[in-house]
């Protein structure tokens, strides 16, 4: 097995080869096979996988610069790194022996697993409307999911559904569903503002039968399975926001040096310098919060609030940074010829991945109030 990829080579792949494929990705809404194969070749899918499963075994802290590097290119590239280095975790922890066998194939790119939680008519937690009802030695699943990333090419779907008829809001169960399951409808026609190439899709199933062997974890353990991925995922996405912020700042600074008005580069203007300085401070602050959450995650601590804190800040950060970068570019930034146009669109996807700003606020506020109540009672 080849060694851990050099960070500079890793960054060059995503800002070079993947960036060169951006026009095709934007036009076709698919990632070219050459990019998928290239990502496998440089080890992008197995950075954090345990060595026992063919991975490099990087810690979350060690993964952060690779996430940042991938996020400097088109959004589809960072999604490849983000998802593959997180989705194996609940499978390895909660899966049976056959399910755990999928993990090594995730690392080589031979198996793609989609995470399926979001529903169009419900939230993403205890109020899920997808239902799983016992049927002899198996289950019948009815419902739908939407905006499921990489559903266009996923081999397996980690899907969470309500599983207790008497208390649907209190009992969720997870399943690892093969793509070719009879009655499993995959409608990969959900086009999005940005993140082109990530294959978002509707999933629909009405009385779809599953063997109990496809259950992931114990009955009623679905929320734990989902959250086990979500904590990592919010840290990972926050690191990606930092990386995309760096790319936006770089584009803005280089444009400011090239663009001249009244015989001087706009980089000489104090207003432009103030924008660049604010961007730099925002990105660095976000990086610090992400690292703090990642260190706690690696220590095995409870990090739900810390992960949401990082994501809450970075959501606002990437919004401010890409807004300022667009303003630095002036009218040219609004044209598709400017990389910042795609960067701006891709950045807006973060606002909905793994929980909106309002969800992060709710999680963080609960922690603040819990800590305050504990101090009040002591």
Secondary structure, DSSP 8 states (H G I E B T S, - for coil): ------HHHHHHIIIIIHHHTHHHHHHHSS--HHHHHHHHHTTTT-SSS-GGGTS----HHHHHHHHHHHHTS-HHHHHHHHHHTTTHHHHHHH--HHHHTHHHHHHHTS--EEEE---TTS-SSTT---EEEEETTEEEEEEEEEEETTTTT-SEEEEEEE--TT-TTT-EEEEEEETT-TT-EEE-----SS-TTS--EEEEEEEEEEEGGGEESSTT-HHHHHHHHHHHHHHHHHHHHHHHHHHHHHHHHHHHHH-EETTEEGGGSHHHHHHHHHHHHHHHHHHHHHHHHHHHHHTT---HHHHHHHHHHHHHHHHHHHHHHHHHHGGGGGSTTSHHHHHHHHHHGGGTTTS-HHHHHHHHHHHHHHHHHHHHH-
